[in-house]
Amino acid sequence: MLQVNSTLFFQITNFLALIWILNKLLFRPFLRLVEQREEETRGTRTKAEHIMASADLLKGTYDTGVSEATSGGMAMSEVQKKAGRTEGERILDEARTKSAGYITTARVDLQHNLDEVRKQVMGISVTLAGQMAKKILGRDPG
């Protein structure tokens, strides 16, 4: 059984002194350390949130820049395509004009050569006709 005597007061005093010492040396430093870590964690978490917000802002800016560059590139591409088509049509028209000139020149040359060949054939045919008449008739037709 439990008896109340002088040791009980000594034990209570001893217990209270031990609690006071442990509170001073162990519990308060531990609680300060826990509180300090919580503050650091809150500060780090706040910094991380700010960094994430900045990253989201930069990502939005990047995405906007990429979309603007893409649309600008597409517009430039369309301009370049149109310029290419225009230049191609100009070159094709120039080639058509040159080829028409070559064809005209070739036709004129061909007609000129044909006229010369006809004159030569006429001259040869007169000579051949005379020679054939000479052979057939056996005398000079002239």
C-alpha positions as CSV (number, residue, x, y, z in Angstrom):
1,M,0.0,0.0,0.0
2,L,0.9,3.6,-0.4
3,Q,1.7,5.5,2.7
4,V,2.1,9.2,3.1
5,N,5.3,10.0,4.9
6,S,8.4,12.2,4.5
7,T,9.7,10.4,1.4
8,L,6.6,11.3,-0.5
9,F,7.3,15.0,-0.1
10,F,10.9,14.3,-1.1
11,Q,9.8,12.4,-4.2
12,I,7.3,15.2,-5.2
13,T,10.0,17.8,-4.8
14,N,12.4,15.6,-6.7
15,F,9.9,15.1,-9.5
16,L,9.1,18.8,-9.7
17,A,12.8,19.7,-9.8
18,L,13.4,17.1,-12.5
19,I,10.5,18.5,-14.6
20,W,11.9,22.0,-14.2
21,I,15.4,20.9,-15.2
22,L,14.1,18.8,-18.1
23,N,11.9,21.7,-19.2
24,K,14.9,24.1,-19.1
25,L,17.5,21.7,-20.7
26,L,15.4,19.5,-23.0
27,F,11.8,20.5,-23.7
28,R,12.2,24.2,-24.4
29,P,15.3,23.8,-26.7
30,F,13.5,21.0,-28.5
31,L,10.4,23.1,-29.0
32,R,12.5,26.0,-30.2
33,L,14.2,23.8,-32.7
34,V,10.9,22.4,-33.9
35,E,9.5,26.0,-34.2
36,Q,12.6,27.1,-36.0
37,R,12.4,24.2,-38.5
38,E,8.7,25.0,-39.1
39,E,9.6,28.7,-39.9
40,E,12.3,27.6,-42.2
41,T,10.0,25.2,-43.9
42,R,7.3,27.9,-44.3
43,G,10.0,30.3,-45.7
44,T,11.2,27.6,-48.1
45,R,7.7,26.8,-49.1
46,T,6.9,30.5,-49.7
47,K,10.1,30.8,-51.8
48,A,9.1,27.7,-53.8
49,E,5.7,29.1,-54.4
50,H,7.2,32.4,-55.6
51,I,9.6,30.5,-57.9
52,M,6.7,28.4,-59.2
53,A,4.7,31.5,-59.9
54,S,7.7,33.1,-61.7
55,A,8.2,29.8,-63.7
56,D,4.5,29.8,-64.7
57,L,4.8,33.5,-65.8
58,L,8.0,32.7,-67.8
59,K,6.4,29.7,-69.3
60,G,3.4,31.8,-70.3
61,T,5.8,34.4,-71.8
62,Y,7.7,31.6,-73.6
63,D,4.5,30.0,-75.0
64,T,3.3,33.4,-76.2
65,G,6.7,34.1,-77.8
66,V,6.7,30.6,-79.5
67,S,3.1,31.1,-80.8
68,E,4.0,34.6,-82.1
69,A,7.2,33.3,-83.7
70,T,5.3,30.4,-85.3
71,S,2.6,32.7,-86.7
72,G,5.2,35.1,-87.8
73,G,7.1,32.3,-89.4
74,M,4.0,31.1,-91.2
75,A,3.3,34.6,-92.4
76,M,6.9,34.9,-93.7
77,S,6.5,31.5,-95.3
78,E,3.3,32.6,-97.1
79,V,5.1,35.8,-98.2
80,Q,8.1,33.7,-99.4
81,K,5.8,31.3,-101.2
82,K,3.9,34.1,-102.9
83,A,7.2,35.8,-103.9
84,G,8.4,32.4,-105.2
85,R,5.2,31.9,-107.2
86,T,5.5,35.4,-108.6
87,E,9.2,34.9,-109.5
88,G,8.4,31.5,-111.0
89,E,5.6,33.0,-113.2
90,R,8.0,35.8,-114.3
91,I,10.6,33.3,-115.3
92,L,8.1,31.1,-117.0
93,D,6.7,34.1,-119.0
94,E,10.3,35.1,-119.9
95,A,11.0,31.6,-121.1
96,R,7.8,31.5,-123.1
97,T,8.7,34.9,-124.7
98,K,12.2,33.6,-125.5
99,S,10.9,30.3,-126.8
100,A,8.4,32.1,-129.0
101,G,11.2,34.3,-130.3
102,Y,13.3,31.1,-131.0
103,I,10.4,29.5,-132.8
104,T,9.7,32.5,-134.9
105,T,13.4,32.8,-135.8
106,A,13.5,29.0,-136.5
107,R,10.4,29.3,-138.8
108,V,11.9,32.3,-140.7
109,D,15.2,30.4,-141.1
110,L,13.4,27.3,-142.1
111,Q,11.3,29.2,-144.7
112,H,14.5,30.9,-146.0
113,N,16.2,27.5,-146.3
114,L,13.2,26.0,-147.9
115,D,13.1,28.8,-150.5
116,E,16.8,28.2,-151.3
117,V,16.3,24.5,-151.5
118,R,13.3,25.0,-153.9
119,K,15.5,27.3,-156.1
120,Q,18.2,24.7,-156.1
121,V,15.7,21.9,-156.9
122,M,14.3,24.1,-159.8
123,G,17.7,24.6,-161.2
124,I,18.6,20.9,-160.9
125,S,15.2,19.9,-162.3
126,V,15.7,22.0,-165.4
127,T,19.1,20.5,-165.9
128,L,17.8,17.0,-165.3
129,A,14.9,17.6,-167.6
130,G,17.3,18.7,-170.3
131,Q,19.5,15.6,-169.8
132,M,16.5,13.3,-169.8
133,A,15.3,14.8,-173.0
134,K,18.7,14.5,-174.6
135,K,18.9,10.8,-173.6
136,I,15.3,10.1,-174.7
137,L,15.5,12.0,-177.9
138,G,19.1,11.4,-178.6
139,R,19.8,15.0,-179.4
140,D,20.3,18.3,-177.8
141,P,16.9,19.9,-177.1
142,G,18.2,23.4,-177.5
